[in-house]
Amino acid sequence: MDSSCDNSEIVSLQQELLTLFGILKIHNRVCYVVSEFLKIQKKYGGHVVYAEFEKLLYCLLMARKNCSEAQNILKLIPSIVIGAHKAEMAEMMPSPFCSRFFEFVFKTAAVRNSLIRYRCLQLISTALHEMAELSIELGNLGNDFFDRLTRLLLFRSKDRDRKVRSIVAVALGRIQQPDDPECPAMAAVLFLLRYDPCSEVRLNALKAIKVNHRTLPELLERCRDYSALVRREAYKRLVEIVHPRYLTISQRCSLLQQGLTDLPLRTFCETVLLDKWLDAFGGNIVDLLNRLEVISRTNVCEHVLIAYFKNHTVEDLIGDCDILDHKNLPKVLTCEHVLYWRVLVEYVKKTGEQNLNAADTEAIVSQLLPSVIDMSSMFESYVVDTHMKNDKEDERISSEFIVAQLIDLIFLMDLSEVASRERLKCTIELLLTSCGADSYLINKLVGMHFQLTKSFDETSDFCLNEIMKRFPSSEEHDSQNAMEAAYYDFAKTMDAALAEKLLCMLCELFSLTIDVTLTPLMKQMLKILVYPLLEHSEQSARYHAMRTLAVYALESEEYLQIHWRVLQSAVQYDGSYLANLALKGIFDLAFKYGFESFIDAEECPETNNVDKLSENPDDVDDPLPRHPLTKQHLLFVLKTMFDGPDEEVHIMIAEGVCKLMLHDRLHNAELLTMLISRLFSPSSENNPPLRQCISSFLPAYAFNDSRHQEAIVEVFIPVIRSLCNEEQFGEMSSIGLDQTIDFLVKLTCCVFLEDSAPVHK
């Protein structure tokens, strides 16, 4: 304190400072207070004024938590300090007052009281903001000021009090340097943004972070934060700062998918985000669809279109629909146009059904749809002229998508007229007759025929008759057996493409209804078409024959035992292409019937000699292997294939076994040991889908039934022994033995059993 000031002057100084604080409290006149404060400094001297100012500041810092007056004054004090410093610099008369202010705050920020620490850091944050507003560089306060400030904030970013960390995030955001990849302030803000458990801290860090190519992934990650406030702020900053062109197609689709389905974000995304992105791409919704993945993310695009439609009236949507010609047919058939057309028709129809009567709804929808005859002609011409001629993979995928959308549109039309229905039916049957071995198109056309006729018998008769037309005439043969033998020989030499088409058509019949009654002609197809194609020279024909065998066994248990052995033999003896299909068939059959339903050949010797496919001794020779596998042999084959080099087979076996064990269709300790060991084995680190499958299965399996936990206890020692014997485990594995044991112990803890899980002593 200046020795020239006596007690009366100090009292007068205190009164003047209190008066200034009172003006701040009531009138919030910062500029006036700054000018008066500079006059007081000149009157009493800087050292004396700062000493008294520090005392009053400490009193404010010590005020109780709910003292709003002290809090309001503290928010304005940095404005006074920085404003006075700016005025002094303008007059070329700098004083150490600002530096002493920060020195006091730095020292006080280390106290044990969390409220004082918070208020000190709030003073720093506000002062940094004022310095940025007045273009004052931190270097003006000393050469080491920035380093000391950074060290303080980095240290307090790990403070135990969440409010302190929250205000530190704001302060760090004001000294970060986005262009410096080694900036410690930005690294600290990113750490708080990623890992802080408090949503308030993450929210402030999100507001403080500068968005660039380095921080954009973190901003996108916060769009999936579990706090709705953080998610909303992330979307807000994303819309305000990031142009959608800087996002990948996958990122755009993911943001739209979450935003339009997340209740706290839905309104914001349907209005603000969608409008901003539409403006960014010219204001055309079809152009926005061009920037999304229409084929693989169709649901996302549908949500976008419905959100767009909600902001417009039905009359405006129909009037602005410029993608249709005078016949209401699309001018250009692209994936985006046809999806927009289909979703628009569905939306208008649904809106009309909710608000209008049936006649008015039909009248409005008819403004967007052509006649059934025109639609049938367009559909036929597109399939014949475009879809069937597409050889490139990407063009094929696009045409398949357009075909599916057109089929959906057809069944949104009024099909009550008999003439229109007959014309559409003729188109479908013509396309089924002329299409090649296109399983996708056959699937769609057979389903269309059934949906149009609403009769399984009619669809079945057409498909079976179409199949029989490909065989030679039966009038040349004297007996039924001779005819079947001739058909058998003919099928073995049939063109592979024709065989694929006929088998696909046969398989699709079973998918039309849950309860399929096998007609005599369907049963005959096994002998004259499916069985002989198992011996076909082309692998693709054998593939579809194998698939048909599995479908027959799924629909009728009378074929279970015979077809089961065929699938087992294919797994062991045929190529990997067929073995994969056979594995799928085996798992499907086991899921429906259970492994116990399959006769074990070792226990039933009389079944070992299966010479014929039917009981009729005059039937054709049996194409099946004469050495049927046992159930135990099949399990051995599964374990052998699981140790093989093919990662896709590993995933398929894991998914099938997990499905069977989870639904109590299979209980085998060796297979369970194999799954758990593979989860922790270093050899599976390069196969994430496999680990994801097993890691999702084990908790669901263990906590579903106490018997499952007992099964895990049974394999505990074999699993640990297997991992310990593996050379790479412990050295190259990212998961240690202690973590493995801890995980298995938790799986056997009865505390985590589901409430509905049966408990067995």
C-alpha positions in Angstrom: 0.0 0.0 0.0 1.3 3.5 -0.8 2.6 5.2 2.4 1.2 8.5 1.2 -2.4 7.4 1.7 -3.7 7.7 5.3 -6.6 5.7 6.7 -9.2 8.3 5.7 -8.1 8.1 2.1 -8.3 4.3 2.2 -11.8 4.5 3.6 -12.7 6.9 0.9 -11.2 4.6 -1.7 -13.1 1.7 -0.4 -16.3 3.7 -0.6 -15.7 4.7 -4.2 -14.9 1.1 -5.2 -18.1 -0.1 -3.5 -20.0 2.6 -5.3 -18.6 1.3 -8.6 -19.6 -2.3 -7.7 -23.0 -1.0 -6.8 -23.4 0.6 -10.2 -22.4 -2.7 -11.8 -24.9 -4.5 -9.7 -27.8 -2.2 -10.6 -27.1 -0.6 -13.9 -24.6 -2.8 -15.6 -22.8 0.3 -17.0 -19.4 -1.2 -17.8 -18.0 1.7 -19.9 -18.8 4.2 -17.3 -17.3 2.1 -14.5 -14.1 1.6 -16.5 -13.7 5.4 -16.9 -14.4 6.0 -13.3 -12.0 3.2 -12.3 -9.2 4.8 -14.3 -9.9 8.1 -12.5 -9.7 6.4 -9.2 -6.3 4.9 -10.2 -4.9 8.2 -11.1 -6.3 9.7 -7.9 -5.0 7.2 -5.4 -2.3 5.3 -7.2 -2.3 1.9 -8.9 -0.8 -0.1 -6.0 -3.2 1.2 -3.4 -6.2 0.8 -5.6 -5.3 -2.8 -6.5 -4.7 -3.8 -2.9 -8.2 -2.7 -2.0 -9.6 -4.1 -5.2 -8.1 -7.5 -4.3 -9.7 -7.5 -0.9 -13.2 -6.7 -2.3 -12.6 -9.4 -5.0 -11.7 -12.0 -2.5 -14.9 -11.1 -0.5 -16.9 -11.7 -3.6 -15.2 -15.0 -4.3 -16.0 -16.1 -0.7 -19.7 -15.2 -1.0 -22.2 -18.0 -0.4 -23.2 -20.2 -3.3 -26.7 -18.8 -3.8 -25.6 -15.1 -3.7 -26.8 -13.9 -7.1 -25.5 -10.3 -6.6 -21.9 -11.5 -6.0 -22.2 -13.8 -9.0 -23.4 -11.0 -11.3 -20.7 -8.6 -10.2 -18.0 -11.3 -10.7 -19.2 -11.8 -14.3 -18.5 -8.1 -15.0 -15.2 -7.6 -13.2 -13.1 -9.0 -16.1 -14.7 -6.4 -18.3 -13.5 -3.7 -16.0 -10.0 -5.1 -15.7 -9.5 -5.7 -19.5 -11.3 -2.5 -20.4 -9.0 -0.5 -18.1 -6.0 -2.3 -19.6 -7.1 -1.5 -23.1 -7.5 2.2 -22.2 -4.1 2.3 -20.6 -2.5 0.8 -23.7 -4.3 3.4 -25.9 -2.8 6.2 -23.8 0.6 4.5 -23.9 0.5 4.3 -20.1 0.4 0.6 -19.3 0.2 -0.5 -15.7 0.7 -3.9 -14.0 -2.9 -3.9 -12.7 -4.1 -6.5 -15.3 -1.1 -8.8 -14.7 -1.6 -8.5 -10.9 -5.3 -9.4 -11.4 -4.4 -12.6 -13.2 -1.6 -13.4 -10.7 -4.2 -13.2 -7.9 -6.6 -15.4 -9.8 -4.0 -18.0 -10.6 -3.0 -18.2 -6.9 -6.6 -18.4 -5.7 -7.6 -21.1 -8.2 -5.5 -23.6 -6.2 -7.6 -23.4 -3.0 -9.5 -26.5 -1.7 -12.9 -24.9 -2.0 -14.5 -26.0 -5.3 -16.8 -22.9 -5.4 -13.8 -20.5 -5.2 -12.0 -22.5 -7.9 -15.0 -22.4 -10.1 -15.4 -18.6 -9.7 -11.7 -18.0 -10.3 -11.7 -20.1 -13.5 -14.9 -18.3 -14.6 -13.0 -15.0 -14.2 -10.2 -16.3 -16.4 -12.7 -17.5 -19.0 -14.6 -14.2 -19.1 -11.3 -12.2 -19.2 -10.1 -14.3 -22.2 -13.3 -13.6 -24.0 -13.0 -9.9 -23.3 -9.4 -9.9 -24.5 -10.4 -11.6 -27.7 -13.2 -9.1 -28.2 -10.8 -6.1 -27.8 -8.0 -7.8 -29.9 -5.6 -7.9 -26.9 -2.8 -10.5 -27.4 -1.9 -12.7 -24.4 1.7 -11.8 -25.0 1.1 -8.3 -23.7 0.7 -9.7 -20.2 4.2 -11.3 -20.1 6.3 -13.8 -21.9 5.4 -16.7 -19.7 1.7 -15.7 -19.2 0.4 -18.1 -21.9 2.4 -21.1 -20.6 1.3 -20.5 -17.0 -2.3 -20.1 -18.1 -2.2 -23.3 -20.2 -0.6 -25.3 -17.4 -3.3 -24.1 -14.9 -6.2 -25.0 -17.3 -4.7 -28.4 -18.2 -4.3 -29.2 -14.5 -7.9 -28.1 -13.7 -9.3 -30.0 -16.6 -8.9 -33.1 -14.4 -10.5 -31.4 -11.4 -12.8 -33.6 -9.3 -15.6 -31.0 -9.5 -17.7 -31.2 -12.7 -18.5 -27.5 -12.6 -14.8 -26.7 -12.5 -14.1 -29.0 -15.5 -17.1 -27.5 -17.3 -15.8 -23.9 -17.1 -12.2 -25.1 -17.9 -13.5 -26.5 -21.2 -14.8 -23.1 -22.1 -11.5 -21.4 -21.2 -9.5 -24.0 -23.1 -11.6 -23.4 -26.1 -10.6 -19.7 -26.1 -6.8 -20.4 -26.2 -6.9 -23.4 -28.5 -4.9 -23.2 -31.8 -6.7 -25.3 -34.4 -3.9 -25.0 -36.9 -1.4 -26.5 -34.5 -1.7 -30.4 -34.4 0.3 -30.4 -31.2 -1.9 -27.8 -29.4 -2.3 -29.1 -25.8 -5.4 -27.0 -25.2 -7.2 -28.6 -28.2 -6.1 -32.0 -27.0 -7.5 -31.4 -23.6 -10.8 -30.2 -25.0 -11.0 -33.3 -27.2 -10.3 -35.5 -24.2 -13.1 -33.8 -22.2 -15.4 -34.2 -25.2 -14.7 -37.9 -25.6 -14.3 -39.2 -22.1 -15.8 -36.9 -19.4 -18.7 -38.7 -17.7 -20.6 -35.4 -17.1 -22.9 -34.3 -19.9 -22.5 -30.6 -18.9 -18.7 -30.8 -19.4 -19.1 -32.6 -22.8 -21.6 -29.9 -23.8 -19.3 -27.0 -23.0 -16.4 -28.8 -24.6 -18.6 -29.3 -27.7 -19.5 -25.6 -27.8 -15.8 -24.6 -27.3 -14.2 -26.8 -29.9 -13.2 -25.3 -33.2 -14.4 -27.5 -36.1 -11.9 -28.6 -38.7 -10.8 -31.8 -40.4 -9.2 -33.0 -37.1 -12.2 -32.3 -34.9 -15.0 -33.2 -37.3 -15.0 -36.9 -36.4 -15.4 -36.0 -32.7 -18.3 -33.8 -33.6 -20.0 -36.6 -35.5 -19.3 -38.9 -32.6 -21.2 -36.6 -30.2 -24.2 -36.8 -32.5 -24.6 -40.3 -30.9 -24.0 -39.1 -27.3 -26.3 -40.6 -24.7 -27.3 -37.1 -23.5 -30.0 -35.5 -25.6 -28.6 -32.0 -24.9 -25.2 -33.0 -26.3 -26.8 -34.6 -29.3 -28.9 -31.6 -30.1 -25.9 -29.2 -29.7 -23.8 -31.5 -32.0 -26.4 -31.4 -34.7 -26.9 -27.6 -34.3 -23.1 -27.0 -34.7 -23.0 -29.4 -37.6 -25.7 -27.7 -39.5 -24.3 -24.2 -38.8 -20.7 -24.9 -39.6 -20.2 -28.0 -41.8 -21.4 -28.0 -45.4 -22.9 -31.5 -46.3 -20.4 -31.7 -49.2 -17.6 -32.2 -46.6 -19.4 -35.3 -45.3 -19.3 -38.7 -46.9 -22.4 -40.4 -48.2 -22.3 -42.8 -45.3 -22.0 -40.0 -42.8 -25.0 -38.1 -44.3 -27.2 -41.2 -44.2 -26.2 -42.0 -40.6 -26.9 -38.5 -39.4 -30.3 -38.4 -41.1 -31.2 -41.9 -39.9 -30.5 -41.0 -36.3 -31.9 -37.5 -36.4 -35.2 -38.5 -38.0 -35.8 -41.3 -35.6 -34.5 -39.7 -32.4 -37.4 -38.0 -30.6 -35.4 -35.1 -29.1 -33.8 -34.4 -32.5 -36.7 -35.2 -34.9 -38.3 -31.8 -35.1 -34.9 -30.0 -35.6 -33.9 -32.5 -38.3 -37.2 -32.3 -40.1 -37.1 -28.5 -40.3 -33.7 -26.9 -39.8 -31.3 -29.6 -41.0 -33.4 -30.7 -43.9 -33.9 -27.1 -45.1 -30.2 -26.3 -44.8 -29.2 -29.4 -46.7 -31.8 -28.8 -49.4 -30.5 -25.3 -49.9 -27.0 -26.7 -50.1 -28.0 -28.9 -53.0 -30.1 -26.5 -55.0 -33.4 -26.9 -53.2 -34.4 -30.0 -55.1 -35.3 -33.1 -53.0 -34.3 -35.4 -55.8 -30.9 -33.8 -56.0 -30.6 -34.4 -52.2 -31.4 -38.1 -52.8 -28.6 -38.2 -55.4 -26.2 -37.3 -52.5 -27.5 -40.2 -50.4 -27.3 -44.0 -50.8 -30.8 -44.8 -52.1 -30.3 -48.5 -52.7 -28.6 -49.7 -49.6 -30.1 -47.1 -47.2 -33.7 -47.0 -48.6 -35.3 -46.6 -45.1 -33.3 -43.5 -44.5 -34.3 -42.0 -47.8 -37.9 -42.8 -47.1 -37.7 -41.0 -43.8 -36.2 -38.0 -45.5 -38.9 -37.9 -48.1 -41.7 -38.2 -45.5 -40.1 -35.4 -43.5 -40.0 -33.2 -46.6 -43.7 -34.1 -47.5 -44.8 -33.0 -44.0 -43.7 -29.5 -44.7 -45.9 -29.2 -47.8 -49.5 -29.6 -48.6 -50.7 -32.5 -50.8 -51.8 -30.0 -53.5 -48.4 -28.5 -53.6 -46.7 -31.9 -53.8 -48.9 -33.0 -56.7 -48.4 -29.7 -58.5 -44.6 -29.7 -58.1 -44.2 -33.3 -59.2 -42.4 -32.7 -62.4 -40.9 -36.2 -62.9 -44.1 -37.6 -64.6 -45.2 -37.1 -68.2 -48.8 -36.6 -69.5 -49.5 -40.3 -68.9 -48.2 -40.1 -65.3 -45.3 -42.3 -66.3 -41.8 -41.2 -65.2 -39.8 -39.3 -67.7 -36.6 -40.9 -66.6 -36.4 -44.2 -64.7 -33.7 -43.7 -62.1 -33.4 -45.1 -58.6 -34.0 -41.6 -57.1 -37.0 -40.7 -59.3 -38.8 -44.0 -58.8 -38.3 -44.0 -55.0 -39.6 -40.4 -54.8 -42.6 -41.5 -56.9 -43.4 -44.5 -54.8 -43.0 -42.8 -51.5 -45.1 -39.8 -52.7 -47.9 -42.0 -53.8 -47.9 -43.9 -50.5 -47.8 -40.6 -48.5 -50.7 -39.0 -50.5 -52.8 -42.2 -50.2 -52.2 -42.5 -46.4 -52.9 -38.8 -45.9 -56.1 -39.1 -47.9 -57.3 -42.2 -46.0 -56.9 -40.3 -42.8 -58.7 -37.1 -43.8 -60.9 -37.9 -46.8 -63.4 -40.6 -48.0 -62.4 -43.4 -50.2 -63.6 -41.8 -53.5 -61.7 -38.5 -52.9 -58.6 -40.4 -51.9 -58.7 -42.5 -55.1 -59.2 -39.4 -57.2 -56.2 -37.7 -55.7 -54.0 -40.7 -56.0 -55.0 -41.2 -59.6 -53.3 -37.9 -60.4 -50.0 -39.5 -59.7 -50.6 -43.0 -61.2 -51.0 -44.1 -64.8 -53.5 -46.7 -66.0 -52.8 -50.3 -65.2 -52.4 -51.1 -68.9 -49.8 -48.3 -69.4 -48.0 -49.4 -66.2 -47.9 -53.0 -67.3 -46.5 -52.0 -70.7 -43.8 -49.8 -69.1 -42.9 -52.5 -66.6 -42.6 -55.2 -69.3 -40.5 -53.0 -71.6 -38.2 -52.0 -68.7 -37.6 -55.6 -67.6 -37.1 -56.9 -71.1 -35.1 -54.0 -72.6 -33.1 -52.8 -69.6 -33.0 -55.2 -66.7 -32.4 -58.5 -68.6 -29.7 -56.8 -70.7 -27.7 -55.4 -67.8 -24.4 -57.3 -67.4 -22.5 -54.9 -65.1 -22.9 -55.5 -61.4 -23.7 -51.8 -60.5 -26.2 -51.5 -63.3 -27.8 -54.8 -62.3 -28.2 -53.7 -58.7 -29.8 -50.4 -59.8 -32.2 -52.2 -62.2 -33.2 -54.6 -59.5 -34.0 -51.7 -57.2 -36.2 -50.0 -59.8 -38.0 -53.3 -60.5 -38.8 -53.7 -56.8 -40.1 -50.1 -56.6 -42.3 -50.5 -59.7 -43.8 -53.7 -58.3 -44.7 -51.8 -55.1 -46.3 -49.0 -57.2 -48.3 -51.5 -59.2 -50.0 -52.8 -56.1 -50.8 -49.3 -55.0 -53.0 -49.0 -58.0 -56.7 -49.9 -58.3 -56.7 -53.5 -59.6 -60.4 -54.1 -59.3 -61.0 -54.1 -63.0 -60.9 -57.6 -64.5 -59.4 -56.5 -67.8 -56.6 -54.7 -66.1 -55.9 -57.6 -63.8 -55.8 -60.0 -66.8 -53.4 -57.7 -68.7 -51.1 -57.5 -65.7 -51.3 -61.3 -65.2 -50.4 -61.9 -68.8 -47.4 -59.6 -68.4 -46.2 -61.4 -65.4 -46.5 -64.8 -67.0 -44.8 -63.6 -70.2 -41.9 -62.3 -68.2 -41.7 -65.5 -66.1 -41.5 -67.5 -69.4 -38.9 -65.3 -71.1 -36.6 -64.5 -68.1 -33.4 -66.5 -67.7 -31.8 -67.8 -64.6 -32.5 -64.5 -62.7 -33.3 -65.6 -59.2 -34.1 -62.1 -58.1 -36.6 -61.5 -60.9 -38.2 -64.9 -60.5 -38.7 -64.3 -56.8 -40.4 -61.0 -57.6 -42.6 -62.3 -60.4 -43.8 -65.4 -58.6 -44.7 -63.2 -55.6 -46.5 -60.8 -57.9 -48.5 -63.6 -59.5 -49.6 -64.9 -56.1 -50.4 -61.4 -54.8 -52.5 -60.7 -57.9 -54.4 -63.9 -58.1 -54.5 -64.5 -54.3 -54.5 -68.2 -55.1 -51.6 -70.5 -54.3 -53.1 -73.3 -56.4 -53.3 -71.0 -59.5 -49.7 -69.8 -59.1 -48.5 -73.3 -58.3 -50.2 -74.7 -61.4 -48.7 -72.1 -63.7 -45.1 -72.6 -62.3 -45.3 -76.4 -62.3 -46.7 -76.4 -65.8 -44.0 -74.0 -67.0 -41.4 -76.5 -65.5 -43.0 -79.5 -67.2 -43.0 -77.7 -70.6 -39.2 -78.0 -70.5 -39.3 -81.8 -70.4 -39.9 -84.0 -73.5 -43.3 -85.3 -74.2 -44.6 -88.2 -72.0 -46.6 -89.8 -74.8 -43.5 -91.7 -76.0 -43.2 -93.8 -72.8 -45.2 -96.9 -72.0 -45.2 -96.6 -68.2 -44.8 -94.1 -65.4 -41.4 -95.6 -64.4 -40.1 -95.4 -67.9 -41.2 -91.8 -68.2 -39.5 -90.9 -64.9 -36.3 -92.6 -65.9 -36.3 -90.7 -69.2 -36.9 -87.4 -67.3 -34.1 -88.3 -64.9 -31.6 -88.8 -67.7 -32.8 -85.6 -69.4 -32.4 -83.5 -66.3 -28.9 -84.6 -65.7 -27.9 -83.2 -69.1 -30.1 -80.1 -68.9 -28.6 -76.7 -69.6 -27.3 -75.2 -66.3 -29.1 -71.8 -66.8 -32.4 -73.6 -67.5 -31.9 -75.8 -64.5 -31.3 -72.8 -62.2 -34.4 -71.1 -63.5 -36.6 -74.1 -62.9 -35.2 -74.8 -59.4 -35.6 -71.1 -58.4 -39.2 -71.2 -59.6 -39.8 -74.3 -57.6 -38.2 -72.9 -54.5 -40.2 -69.7 -54.6 -43.5 -71.6 -54.5 -42.6 -72.7 -51.0 -42.0 -69.1 -49.8 -45.5 -67.9 -50.8 -47.3 -69.4 -47.8 -46.4 -70.9 -44.5 -48.5 -74.1 -44.8 -47.6 -75.8 -48.2 -49.2 -79.0 -48.9 -47.0 -81.0 -51.3 -49.1 -82.1 -54.3 -48.2 -85.2 -56.2 -46.6 -83.1 -59.0 -44.4 -81.3 -56.4 -43.3 -84.7 -55.1 -42.6 -85.9 -58.6 -40.3 -82.9 -59.1 -37.9 -84.3 -56.6 -37.4 -87.5 -58.7 -37.4 -86.0 -62.2 -35.7 -82.6 -61.5 -34.0 -82.1 -58.1 -32.3 -85.5 -57.5 -30.8 -85.8 -61.0 -29.5 -82.2 -60.9 -27.4 -83.2 -57.8 -25.3 -85.1 -60.4 -25.1 -82.2 -62.8 -21.6 -81.3 -64.1 -22.1 -77.6 -63.4 -21.7 -76.5 -59.8 -24.3 -73.7 -60.0 -27.0 -76.3 -60.9 -25.9 -78.6 -58.0 -26.1 -75.5 -55.7 -29.7 -74.8 -56.5 -30.6 -78.5 -56.3 -29.0 -78.6 -52.8 -31.0 -75.5 -51.8 -34.2 -77.1 -53.1 -33.5 -80.3 -51.1 -33.2 -78.2 -47.9 -36.5 -76.4 -48.7 -38.3 -79.7 -49.2 -37.0 -81.0 -45.9 -38.1 -77.8 -44.1 -41.6 -78.1 -45.5 -42.1 -81.8 -45.1 -40.6 -84.0 -42.4 -40.9 -87.1 -44.5 -37.9 -86.0 -46.5 -35.9 -85.0 -43.4 -33.7 -88.1 -43.0 -32.8 -88.6 -46.6 -32.0 -84.9 -47.4 -30.2 -84.5 -44.1 -27.6 -87.1 -45.2 -27.2 -85.3 -48.6 -26.4 -82.0 -46.9 -24.0 -83.7 -44.5 -22.2 -85.3 -47.4 -22.0 -82.0 -49.3 -20.4 -80.4 -46.3 -17.6 -82.9 -46.2 -17.1 -83.9 -49.9 -18.3 -81.1 -52.2 -16.6 -77.8 -53.0 -16.7 -74.8 -50.6 -19.4 -73.1 -52.6 -21.8 -76.0 -52.0 -20.5 -76.8 -48.6 -21.5 -73.3 -47.4 -25.0 -73.7 -48.7 -25.3 -77.2 -47.2 -24.2 -75.7 -43.8 -26.9 -73.2 -43.9 -29.4 -75.9 -44.7 -28.2 -78.1 -41.9 -28.5 -75.2 -39.4 -32.0 -74.4 -40.6 -33.1 -78.0 -40.3 -31.6 -78.4 -36.9 -33.3 -75.2 -35.7 -36.7 -76.4 -36.8 -36.5 -80.1 -35.8 -33.6 -80.2 -33.4 -30.5 -82.4 -33.6 -32.2 -85.1 -31.6 -34.7 -85.6 -34.5 -32.0 -86.8 -36.8 -31.4 -90.6 -36.6 -27.9 -91.5 -35.6 -26.6 -94.1 -38.0 -24.4 -95.6 -35.3 -27.3 -96.3 -33.1 -29.7 -97.4 -35.9 -27.7 -99.8 -38.1 -30.8 -100.6 -40.2 -30.7 -97.2 -41.7 -27.1 -97.5 -42.9 -28.1 -99.1 -46.2 -30.1 -96.5 -48.1 -30.2 -97.7 -51.6 -33.1 -95.9 -53.0 -34.8 -92.5 -52.7 -38.2 -94.0 -52.4 -39.8 -97.3 -51.4 -40.5 -98.3 -54.9 -37.9 -100.8 -56.1 -38.4 -99.7 -59.7 -37.2 -96.2 -58.9 -34.1 -94.7 -60.5 -30.7 -95.3 -59.0 -30.0 -93.4 -55.8 -27.7 -90.4 -56.4 -27.0 -90.1 -52.7 -23.7 -91.2 -51.1 -23.8 -94.8 -49.7 -21.9 -93.7 -46.5 -24.3 -91.4 -44.5 -22.6 -89.5 -41.7 -23.6 -89.7 -38.1 -24.5 -86.8 -35.9 -21.2 -87.1 -34.0 -19.3 -87.2 -37.3 -21.0 -84.0 -38.4 -20.0 -82.2 -35.2 -16.4 -83.4 -35.8 -16.7 -82.0 -39.4 -17.9 -78.6 -38.0 -15.0 -78.4 -35.6 -12.6 -79.3 -38.4 -14.0 -76.6 -40.7 -13.9 -74.1 -37.9 -10.1 -74.7 -37.7 -9.7 -74.2 -41.4 -8.5 -71.1 -43.3 -11.8 -69.8 -44.6 -13.0 -66.9 -42.4 -16.4 -66.8 -44.0 -17.0 -70.4 -43.0 -15.9 -69.6 -39.5 -18.6 -66.8 -39.3 -21.2 -69.1 -40.7 -20.5 -71.9 -38.3 -20.4 -69.5 -35.3 -23.7 -67.9 -36.2 -25.4 -71.3 -36.8 -24.1 -72.9 -33.6 -24.8 -69.8 -31.5 -28.4 -69.8 -32.8 -28.9 -73.4 -32.1 -27.4 -73.3 -28.6 -29.3 -70.1 -27.6 -32.6 -71.8 -28.5 -31.7 -75.1 -26.8 -31.5 -77.0 -30.1 -28.0 -78.1 -29.4 -25.9 -78.9 -26.3 -22.3 -79.7 -26.9 -19.4 -78.9 -24.6 -16.8 -79.2 -27.3 -18.5 -76.7 -29.6 -19.0 -74.3 -26.7 -15.3 -74.6 -25.8 -14.5 -74.0 -29.4 -16.5 -70.8 -29.5 -15.2 -69.3 -26.2 -11.6 -70.2 -27.1 -11.9 -68.5 -30.5 -13.3 -65.3 -29.0 -10.1 -64.8 -27.0 -7.6 -66.3 -29.4 -5.2 -63.9 -31.2 -5.9 -65.8 -34.4 -9.4 -64.2 -34.5 -8.3 -60.6 -34.0 -8.4 -60.1 -37.8 -12.0 -61.3 -38.0 -14.1 -58.7 -36.2 -17.5 -60.1 -37.3 -16.6 -63.5 -35.7 -15.7 -61.9 -32.4 -18.8 -59.7 -32.5 -21.0 -62.7 -33.1 -19.6 -64.7 -30.2 -19.3 -61.8 -27.8 -23.0 -61.0 -28.3 -24.0 -64.6 -28.0 -22.2 -65.5 -24.7 -24.0 -63.1 -22.3 -27.3 -63.7 -23.9 -26.7 -67.5 -23.6 -25.4 -67.4 -20.0 -28.1 -65.1 -18.6 -31.0 -66.8 -20.3 -30.9 -70.0 -18.2 -29.0 -71.3 -15.2 -28.3 -74.6 -17.1 -26.4 -72.5 -19.6 -24.3 -71.2 -16.8 -23.6 -74.7 -15.7 -22.5 -75.5 -19.2 -20.0 -72.6 -19.1 -18.7 -73.9 -15.7 -18.2 -77.3 -17.3 -16.0 -75.9 -20.1 -14.2 -73.3 -17.9 -11.0 -75.4 -17.3 -10.8 -76.7 -20.9 -11.1 -73.2 -22.3 -8.3 -71.8 -20.0 -6.1 -74.9 -20.8 -6.7 -74.4 -24.5 -5.7 -70.7 -24.3 -2.6 -71.4 -22.2 -1.4 -74.0 -24.7 -1.7 -71.5 -27.5 1.7 -70.0 -28.2 0.6 -66.5 -29.3 -1.8 -66.0 -26.4 -0.5 -63.5 -23.9 2.2 -62.2 -26.2 0.2 -61.0 -29.2 -3.4 -61.0 -27.7 -4.9 -57.7 -26.7 -6.8 -59.6 -24.0 -4.9 -61.1 -21.1 -5.6 -64.3 -19.2 -6.9 -62.4 -16.1 -9.5 -60.5 -18.2 -10.6 -63.8 -19.8 -11.1 -65.5 -16.4 -12.9 -62.4 -15.1 -15.3 -62.5 -18.1 -16.0 -66.2 -17.7 -16.6 -65.8 -14.0 -19.1 -63.0 -14.6 -20.9 -65.2 -17.1 -21.5 -67.8 -14.4 -22.8 -65.3 -11.8 -26.5 -65.9 -11.0 -27.0 -62.3 -10.1 -27.1 -61.4 -13.8 -29.7 -64.0 -14.7 -32.8 -62.6 -16.4 -36.0 -62.4 -14.4 -37.7 -64.8 -16.7 -34.8 -67.3 -16.7 -35.6 -70.7 -15.2 -33.4 -71.5 -12.2 -32.4 -75.0 -11.5 -30.7 -76.3 -8.3 
